[in-house]
Amino acid sequence: MDLKQLSGKRILITGGLGFIGSNLSHRLVQHGADVRIFDAKLDPYGWNETNIREIRSQVELIVADVRDEAALERALQGCDLVYHLAAQVGREISMEDPELDTAINCNGTLNLCRILSRIDHPVKVVYAGSRGQIGEPVYLPVDEEHPTLPTDVYGINKLCAEKYLLLFGRVNGFPAVSLRLNNVYGPRCQMHHGFYGILNWFIRNAMADQPITVYGDGLQTRDYVYIDDVVDGFVRAGLMPQTDNQIYFIGSGTETVFLDMVREVISAVGQGSFVHVPFPPQRENIDIRKFVVTTEKFRRDTGWTPQTDLAEGVRRTVTFYRQRLDDYLAKEGAPA
Ligand SMILES: NC(=O)c1ccc[n+]([C@@H]2O[C@H](COP(=O)([O-])OP(=O)(O)OC[C@H]3O[C@@H](n4cnc5c(N)ncnc54)[C@H](O)[C@@H]3O)[C@@H](O)[C@H]2O)c1
């Protein structure tokens, strides 16, 4: 992959003020791309202008909503590539307010599909899919052929949006690729609540010496992947034509027991404790017992491999928040 291709490339990132989008923005700016961020600054999501503080003068920021097709169309003018990360990301929120989830995650993506279909040259779209599209696995490790049986509205709509992009791309001639992400953690994730980004939330708990709450026995498993590896995957997917019209899993490929992740956090922070509590019913009904993916397909097509194991990734994340926690207890760019 030739990173020089990024120099001068006009790239739109929806959801670019959030955790993954801002880290991606940093990497793209570092390689000379012309980055435009499109973000509605919606709460309780992870937007924070502190996420782009170091690159603020090098990116264009458009505060607007993917549900506003005209605004999205204006933002896409002149772009060569779009990363579509803006989303309603709360699984429980999606169950309480399915209309909101559908409006942002499905209809917002349909707006993007219509706009990309109208542009007279192919603009590639890289979509942030989710492990939530799978539901409870029927075999492990999960691969791209695994059936999709989501356990919540978020998973259904993330799947639906992925299908819209691949369908409209095929019919109307723009390349689309979906990266189905596992549990991503690392610097610049919101630290306000544990609805999602749970590993980061536990780092905050441990730093404040507040007990970490473990639902149930804590023996459920997950695939935790460090943000820099995810960003590397997004860069490759954006630049490499062999990913056109494909679906991939992005993860570490390592199945980690939830309690072992908690112990890793406590060890890296150097303090903290955990308590077991019963699952709240609204969470238990949508929870998944075991999860890990194989990333063989993405490795084969792009040469990508995850570089950072859990111990190292947690250590780096703790180092970041030791310097920046106060920035993440506030929200830079919030209305006064
Ligand atoms: N973080 C993970 O572990 C993970 C796992 C699987 C998939 N994903 C996907 O990755 C993407 C980014 O997630 P993240 O972890 O960075 O979340 P985040 O909450 O940090 O960022 C999401 C951003 O999207 C913006 N946004 C929300 N609705 C919008 C709208 N209607 N219009 C414009 N902007 C809007 C928010 O303001 C926020 O800045 C999402 O699509 C999510 O589904 C994340």
The ligand as an SDF file (V2000), in Angstrom:
LIG
                    3D

 44 48  0  0  0  0  0  0  0  0999 V2000
  -16.2190    1.6330   19.1230 N   0  0  0  0  0  0  0  0  0  0  0  0
  -16.5200    0.3740   18.8460 C   0  0  0  0  0  0  0  0  0  0  0  0
  -16.1510   -0.5570   19.5850 O   0  0  0  0  0  0  0  0  0  0  0  0
  -17.3120    0.0290   17.6080 C   0  0  0  0  0  0  0  0  0  0  0  0
  -17.6070   -1.3150   17.3570 C   0  0  0  0  0  0  0  0  0  0  0  0
  -18.3490   -1.6340   16.2360 C   0  0  0  0  0  0  0  0  0  0  0  0
  -18.7600   -0.6450   15.3560 C   0  0  0  0  0  0  0  0  0  0  0  0
  -18.4620    0.6590   15.6260 N   0  0  0  0  0  0  0  0  0  0  0  0
  -18.9420    1.6830   14.6660 C   0  0  0  0  0  0  0  0  0  0  0  0
  -17.9210    2.6430   14.4610 O   0  0  0  0  0  0  0  0  0  0  0  0
  -18.5120    3.9100   14.2220 C   0  0  0  0  0  0  0  0  0  0  0  0
  -17.8770    4.9630   15.1170 C   0  0  0  0  0  0  0  0  0  0  0  0
  -18.0890    4.5970   16.4780 O   0  0  0  0  0  0  0  0  0  0  0  0
  -17.3010    5.3030   17.6570 P   0  0  0  0  0  0  0  0  0  0  0  0
  -16.9250    4.2570   18.6340 O   0  0  0  0  0  0  0  0  0  0  0  0
  -16.2680    6.2170   17.1270 O   0  0  0  0  0  0  0  0  0  0  0  0
  -18.4990    6.1500   18.3270 O   0  0  0  0  0  0  0  0  0  0  0  0
  -18.5300    7.6560   18.8640 P   0  0  0  0  0  0  0  0  0  0  0  0
  -19.7810    7.7850   19.6430 O   0  0  0  0  0  0  0  0  0  0  0  0
  -17.2540    8.0070   19.5270 O   0  0  0  0  0  0  0  0  0  0  0  0
  -18.6310    8.4980   17.5200 O   0  0  0  0  0  0  0  0  0  0  0  0
  -19.8220    8.5810   16.7670 C   0  0  0  0  0  0  0  0  0  0  0  0
  -19.8970    9.9920   16.2150 C   0  0  0  0  0  0  0  0  0  0  0  0
  -21.0200   10.0550   15.3140 O   0  0  0  0  0  0  0  0  0  0  0  0
  -21.6460   11.2960   15.5010 C   0  0  0  0  0  0  0  0  0  0  0  0
  -23.0380   11.1660   15.0650 N   0  0  0  0  0  0  0  0  0  0  0  0
  -24.0100   10.4170   15.6460 C   0  0  0  0  0  0  0  0  0  0  0  0
  -25.1600   10.5640   14.9770 N   0  0  0  0  0  0  0  0  0  0  0  0
  -24.9080   11.4190   13.9510 C   0  0  0  0  0  0  0  0  0  0  0  0
  -25.7050   11.9610   12.9170 C   0  0  0  0  0  0  0  0  0  0  0  0
  -27.0170   11.6860   12.8570 N   0  0  0  0  0  0  0  0  0  0  0  0
  -25.1290   12.7810   12.0070 N   0  0  0  0  0  0  0  0  0  0  0  0
  -23.8060   13.1010   12.0960 C   0  0  0  0  0  0  0  0  0  0  0  0
  -23.0120   12.6430   13.0910 N   0  0  0  0  0  0  0  0  0  0  0  0
  -23.5540   11.8030   13.9980 C   0  0  0  0  0  0  0  0  0  0  0  0
  -21.5310   11.5880   16.9880 C   0  0  0  0  0  0  0  0  0  0  0  0
  -21.6860   12.9740   17.2780 O   0  0  0  0  0  0  0  0  0  0  0  0
  -20.1440   11.0550   17.2900 C   0  0  0  0  0  0  0  0  0  0  0  0
  -19.1500   12.0680   17.1870 O   0  0  0  0  0  0  0  0  0  0  0  0
  -20.0100    3.7460   14.4020 C   0  0  0  0  0  0  0  0  0  0  0  0
  -20.5810    3.5970   13.1250 O   0  0  0  0  0  0  0  0  0  0  0  0
  -20.1370    2.4510   15.1870 C   0  0  0  0  0  0  0  0  0  0  0  0
  -21.3490    1.7900   14.8990 O   0  0  0  0  0  0  0  0  0  0  0  0
  -17.7580    1.0250   16.7330 C   0  0  0  0  0  0  0  0  0  0  0  0
  1  2  1  0
  2  3  2  0
  2  4  1  0
  4  5  1  0
  4 44  2  0
  5  6  2  0
  6  7  1  0
  7  8  2  0
  8  9  1  0
  8 44  1  0
  9 10  1  0
  9 42  1  0
 10 11  1  0
 11 12  1  0
 11 40  1  0
 12 13  1  0
 13 14  1  0
 14 15  2  0
 14 16  1  0
 14 17  1  0
 17 18  1  0
 18 19  2  0
 18 20  1  0
 18 21  1  0
 21 22  1  0
 22 23  1  0
 23 24  1  0
 23 38  1  0
 24 25  1  0
 25 26  1  0
 25 36  1  0
 26 27  1  0
 26 35  1  0
 27 28  2  0
 28 29  1  0
 29 30  1  0
 29 35  2  0
 30 31  1  0
 30 32  2  0
 32 33  1  0
 33 34  2  0
 34 35  1  0
 36 37  1  0
 36 38  1  0
 38 39  1  0
 40 41  1  0
 40 42  1  0
 42 43  1  0
M  CHG  2   8   1  16  -1
M  END
$$$$
